[in-house]
Amino acid sequence: MKRASDAHVAVICAMDSEAVHLRGRLAGPSEEPMSRWRRTRGRIGGERVDVIVSDIGLVNAAAATSALCALERPFVILNYGCAGAHRDDIALGDVVIASEVVHFTSQIVLPDGTRRYWGFNYLASGRRTREEHIPADPELLSAARAVSSNIAIPAWPGRDVTPAVHVGTVGSADVWTQHGDSILELHTLHGSLCEEMEAAAIAQVAAIHGVPFLAVKDISNNELHAFTDLLSEGGSVLAHVEEEVGRRAATVVEALIRTLG
C-alpha cells in the first residue's frame, strides 16, 4: 500500500457506543468535527488516527465516507461495529473479518417477479465498474488475520469461552433481518457470515476513491437462536449489550493499526 508521508488512518463506526472503544485507546485525543460528523483525532502507536461516527445506515455511511475522502484522503479506511450472525455456529462476541462485502438489497426484480442480485455499480477514474462484491484490501486482510490470532479478545458477558474469529463475507442493507428462514436464504445466496448496515457503502466509496478498505465486525445478536438477543421485552436495547457492541472488533482494529507503521 502506497501512502503519503502524512496520511492518516480513518476508522468509521456507525454509533458512538461502538466508537468509544477505540476512542478511549487514542493517545492525545482531540475533538475536531468533520463537517456534520463527530471526529476524534489522536494516535495509536506511530499512526495518526481519526475515529469518525457516521450514524446508522448506508446513506449516512456513504455521506460520511465521501466527505472524508474529499476533505482529507486517508491512507486506509477501516470500519468496525456490531452485526447479526448468519450462521448457527457464530456466537455472541465472535469477530468477523470481512474478506469481502456484498450489498443485499441491490437487486433487479425480473418481469416474472423473481429477483436477481445486481451487486455494485459505480464509476471510478472514469471507468464503469460492476462487481458482485467488493473485496477487502489483501494486505489489510492478511494483517488482520495475523493479529487476530495473537491478541486476547474478551469474552461476551455471561459466556466463558474465548470469542472465535471468522473470515468471510459481510453483507449490508438498510434492513434488519430477524426471520430465520430469510437469514438462511441470504447466507445461501451470498455465503454471508453476518449482516449490518454500513460496510458496503463505505467499501464502495473507498473503491471510488482508490483507498484501501477493511471491515471488522463483532456479533451482537444471532436471530437463529433467539428473537432478539439485543432487545428487552419492552423493545429497548439491553444495557449490557449496548456497552459491549464493537468492543471486540475495536480490539482487532487497534492491533491492526499498530502493524501499519
C-alpha positions in Angstrom: 0.0 0.0 0.0 1.4 3.4 -1.0 1.0 6.3 1.3 1.8 10.0 1.6 4.1 10.7 4.5 1.4 12.5 6.5 -1.5 10.3 5.5 -3.7 9.1 8.4 -5.8 6.0 9.2 -9.6 6.7 9.2 -11.8 4.4 11.3 -15.6 4.8 10.7 -18.2 3.5 13.2 -22.0 3.8 12.9 -22.6 4.5 16.6 -20.8 6.4 19.3 -21.3 3.3 21.6 -19.1 1.4 19.1 -16.5 4.2 18.5 -15.9 4.8 22.3 -13.9 1.5 22.5 -11.2 2.7 20.1 -11.5 6.4 21.0 -10.5 5.5 24.5 -7.3 4.0 23.2 -6.1 7.1 21.4 -3.1 8.9 22.6 -3.6 12.7 22.7 -7.2 12.7 21.6 -8.8 15.9 20.4 -12.3 16.6 19.1 -12.2 18.1 15.6 -15.6 17.7 13.9 -15.6 16.7 10.2 -18.3 18.9 8.7 -21.5 17.3 10.3 -19.8 14.3 11.8 -18.1 13.7 15.1 -14.4 13.1 14.6 -11.8 12.3 17.3 -8.2 12.6 16.3 -5.3 11.0 18.1 -2.5 8.4 17.7 -2.2 4.7 18.1 1.4 3.6 18.1 3.1 5.6 15.3 -0.1 6.2 13.3 -2.3 9.3 13.2 -5.9 8.0 13.6 -9.3 9.6 13.0 -12.3 7.9 14.6 -15.5 9.1 12.8 -19.1 8.4 13.8 -21.2 8.2 10.6 -24.6 7.3 12.1 -26.6 4.2 11.2 -27.4 3.2 7.6 -26.0 3.0 4.1 -26.7 6.6 3.2 -25.2 8.0 6.4 -22.1 5.8 6.0 -21.7 6.8 2.3 -22.1 10.5 3.1 -19.5 10.5 5.9 -17.0 8.5 3.8 -17.4 10.8 0.8 -16.8 13.8 3.0 -13.7 12.1 4.5 -12.2 11.3 1.1 -13.0 14.7 -0.3 -11.6 16.7 2.6 -8.5 14.7 3.5 -7.8 11.5 1.7 -6.8 8.8 4.3 -4.1 6.1 3.9 -6.7 3.4 4.7 -10.3 3.3 5.8 -11.3 0.8 8.5 -14.9 0.1 9.5 -15.9 -1.7 12.7 -19.0 -2.3 14.7 -21.7 -4.8 15.6 -23.5 -7.2 13.3 -26.1 -10.0 13.4 -24.9 -13.6 12.6 -26.0 -15.6 9.6 -24.8 -18.9 10.7 -26.0 -21.0 13.7 -22.4 -21.6 15.0 -21.4 -17.9 15.1 -21.9 -16.8 18.7 -22.3 -13.6 20.6 -19.0 -11.8 20.9 -17.4 -13.6 17.9 -15.5 -11.5 15.4 -15.9 -11.4 11.7 -13.2 -10.1 9.5 -14.6 -9.2 6.1 -12.8 -10.9 3.2 -15.4 -9.1 1.0 -18.7 -7.2 1.3 -22.0 -7.5 -0.5 -25.0 -5.2 -0.8 -28.0 -7.4 -0.1 -30.7 -5.1 -1.4 -29.0 -4.3 -4.7 -31.4 -6.4 -6.9 -33.3 -6.5 -10.1 -36.9 -7.6 -10.0 -37.4 -9.5 -13.3 -40.7 -9.5 -15.2 -41.7 -12.8 -13.7 -41.2 -11.5 -10.2 -38.0 -13.3 -9.4 -35.1 -11.3 -8.0 -31.5 -11.3 -9.2 -28.7 -9.9 -7.2 -27.1 -6.9 -9.0 -24.2 -6.0 -6.8 -22.1 -2.8 -7.0 -22.3 -0.5 -10.0 -20.1 2.7 -9.9 -17.7 5.0 -11.7 -14.0 5.0 -10.6 -11.4 7.1 -12.5 -14.0 7.5 -15.4 -14.4 3.7 -15.8 -17.7 1.9 -15.1 -17.3 -0.9 -12.7 -19.8 -3.6 -11.8 -19.0 -6.4 -9.4 -20.9 -8.8 -7.2 -18.8 -8.0 -4.2 -16.0 -5.6 -3.1 -13.0 -7.5 -1.7 -11.0 -6.3 1.3 -7.6 -4.9 0.6 -5.4 -8.0 0.6 -2.6 -6.5 2.8 -5.1 -5.3 5.4 -6.9 -8.6 5.4 -3.7 -10.6 5.8 -2.5 -8.3 8.6 -5.9 -8.5 10.4 -5.9 -12.3 10.2 -2.4 -12.4 11.7 -3.0 -10.1 14.6 -6.4 -11.7 15.5 -4.6 -14.9 16.3 -2.2 -13.2 18.7 -4.4 -11.0 20.8 -6.7 -11.6 23.8 -10.3 -11.0 22.7 -12.5 -10.6 25.8 -15.4 -13.0 26.3 -19.0 -11.8 25.8 -20.7 -11.2 29.2 -22.2 -14.5 30.5 -20.1 -16.6 28.2 -16.9 -18.4 29.5 -15.4 -19.1 26.1 -13.0 -17.0 24.1 -14.7 -15.5 21.1 -13.9 -17.1 17.7 -12.6 -15.1 14.8 -14.2 -15.9 11.4 -13.1 -14.6 8.0 -15.7 -14.3 5.2 -18.5 -12.3 3.6 -20.2 -9.4 5.4 -23.5 -8.2 4.0 -25.1 -4.8 4.2 -28.6 -3.4 3.8 -30.9 -0.9 5.4 -32.8 -3.9 6.6 -32.6 -5.8 9.9 -33.4 -9.4 9.2 -35.0 -11.2 12.2 -36.7 -14.0 10.3 -34.7 -17.3 10.5 -35.5 -18.6 7.0 -34.8 -15.3 5.4 -31.4 -15.2 7.2 -30.6 -18.7 5.9 -31.7 -17.6 2.4 -29.3 -14.7 2.4 -26.5 -17.0 3.7 -27.2 -19.5 0.9 -27.2 -16.8 -1.8 -24.1 -14.8 -0.6 -22.2 -17.1 1.7 -22.6 -14.3 4.3 -21.4 -14.7 7.8 -23.3 -11.7 9.2 -25.3 -8.6 8.3 -25.1 -4.9 9.2 -25.9 -1.5 7.7 -22.7 0.3 6.7 -19.8 -1.7 5.3 -21.0 -2.0 1.7 -21.5 1.8 1.4 -18.1 2.6 2.9 -16.4 0.0 0.7 -18.0 1.4 -2.4 -16.9 5.0 -1.7 -13.4 3.8 -0.7 -13.2 1.9 -4.1 -14.3 5.0 -6.0 -11.5 7.0 -4.3 -9.0 4.2 -4.5 -8.5 3.9 -0.8 -7.7 0.5 0.8 -10.6 -0.7 2.9 -11.3 -3.4 5.5 -14.3 -4.1 7.8 -14.2 -5.9 11.1 -17.5 -6.8 12.9 -18.4 -8.4 16.2 -21.6 -10.3 16.7 -24.1 -8.7 19.0 -27.1 -10.9 18.0 -28.0 -14.2 16.4 -31.6 -14.3 15.4 -31.2 -18.0 14.5 -31.0 -18.6 18.3 -33.4 -16.0 19.8 -35.6 -13.1 18.9 -33.7 -11.0 19.7 -30.6 -11.0 21.8 -30.4 -7.2 21.6 -33.8 -6.1 23.0 -35.7 -6.3 26.3 -39.3 -7.3 26.4 -40.1 -3.6 26.2 -38.2 -3.1 23.0 -35.2 -1.1 24.4 -31.6 -2.1 23.7 -30.3 -4.2 26.6 -27.9 -2.0 28.6 -25.1 -4.6 28.8 -25.4 -5.2 25.1 -25.1 -1.5 24.2 -21.9 -1.3 26.3 -20.4 -4.3 24.5 -21.1 -3.6 20.8 -17.9 -3.0 18.9 -15.6 -3.8 21.9 -14.1 -7.0 20.3 -13.8 -5.6 16.8 -12.1 -2.5 18.3 -9.5 -4.8 19.9 -8.7 -6.3 16.5 -8.7 -2.9 14.8 -6.3 -1.4 17.3 -3.9 -4.3 16.9 -4.1 -4.0 13.1 -3.3 -0.2 13.2 -0.2 -0.9 15.3 1.2 -3.0 12.4 0.7 -0.3 9.8 3.7 1.9 10.6 
